[in-house]
Amino acid sequence: MRLDKYLKVSRLVKRRTVANELCDAGHVLVNNKVARASYEVKENDTIELRIAEKIKRVKVTQVLTHALKEDAQNMYIDL
């Protein structure tokens, strides 16, 4: 699954266009490398989001194409 879609489905970012803009601006790292929105997310990847002054690091546990609000929290583990 594309990185921008994963960020939206997992509810780490509210909208896919915002996720796409974060990736284009270089604010998203996957496995400590700047990642583009088209990056294919895999299980055990580490994602780091830099939004304003906050940094959020998560580890991907599941890749689901659609997730309910309750299931979205099971798609990653906070680091």
C-alpha positions in Angstrom: 0.0 0.0 0.0 1.2 3.5 -0.8 2.6 5.5 2.1 0.1 8.4 1.8 -2.8 6.0 1.8 -1.4 4.1 4.8 -1.1 7.3 6.8 -4.8 8.1 6.0 -6.2 4.6 6.6 -4.3 4.2 9.9 -5.5 7.7 10.9 -2.1 9.0 11.6 -3.0 11.9 9.2 -6.6 13.1 8.8 -6.6 13.5 4.9 -4.7 11.8 2.2 -3.8 15.1 0.5 -2.2 16.3 3.8 -0.2 13.0 3.9 0.9 13.6 0.3 2.0 17.2 1.1 3.9 16.0 4.2 5.8 13.4 2.1 6.6 16.0 -0.7 7.9 18.4 2.0 10.3 15.7 3.4 8.5 15.5 6.8 8.0 11.7 6.6 10.9 9.2 7.1 10.6 5.5 6.6 13.4 3.4 8.1 15.3 6.7 8.7 15.2 7.7 5.0 13.0 10.4 3.5 10.1 8.7 1.7 7.9 9.7 -1.1 4.1 9.3 -1.1 4.4 6.4 -3.5 6.6 4.3 -1.2 5.2 0.8 -0.6 4.6 0.3 3.1 5.5 -3.1 4.5 5.1 -4.7 8.0 7.9 -3.9 10.4 8.7 -0.5 8.7 9.4 2.4 11.0 7.6 5.6 10.1 8.6 9.0 11.6 6.2 12.0 11.1 7.4 15.5 11.7 4.4 17.8 12.1 5.2 21.3 13.4 7.2 20.8 16.6 5.9 17.2 17.2 7.7 14.0 16.1 5.7 10.8 16.0 7.4 7.5 15.5 5.5 4.3 14.9 6.2 0.7 13.8 3.9 -0.8 11.2 2.3 -4.0 12.4 -0.5 -4.5 9.8 -1.2 -3.2 6.3 -5.0 -3.1 5.8 -6.7 -1.5 2.8 -9.7 -0.4 4.9 -9.9 -0.1 8.6 -12.6 1.0 11.1 -11.6 3.4 13.8 -11.1 0.6 16.3 -8.9 -1.4 13.8 -6.8 1.5 12.8 -5.1 1.6 16.2 -3.9 -2.0 15.6 -2.1 -1.1 12.4 0.9 0.4 14.2 2.7 0.5 17.6 3.9 3.9 19.0 7.7 4.0 19.7 
